[in-house]
Amino acid sequence: MTKVELIDQMAGEAGISKAAAAKALNSLLENIAKAIKGKGGKITLPGLGTFSKVARKARKGVNPATGEKITIKARNAVKFRAGKALKDAVA
């Protein structure tokens, strides 16, 4: 499913315009990103799951094109852990 298809489905089920559904979805996505970026670095949505920020350490790697050894910098990444309701719905 694409974002456009999701917006269409949200608008149909909620009985709102596609523009309002798009605005709501974009707001949700922006607020999830803000919560993860913030101090706690975590947001839990019951029935869906938990998004959290994790720190990745610097590590050594290999450039596959040249075979040259490189150092991959430390960075933050996003981790998602599905909630029980989502796991049960998929299973």
Secondary structure as UniProt FT lines:
FT   HELIX           3..14
FT   HELIX           18..37
FT   STRAND          42..45
FT   TURN            46..48
FT   STRAND          49..56
FT   STRAND          59..62
FT   TURN            64..66
FT   STRAND          69..72
FT   STRAND          75..82
FT   HELIX           84..90
//
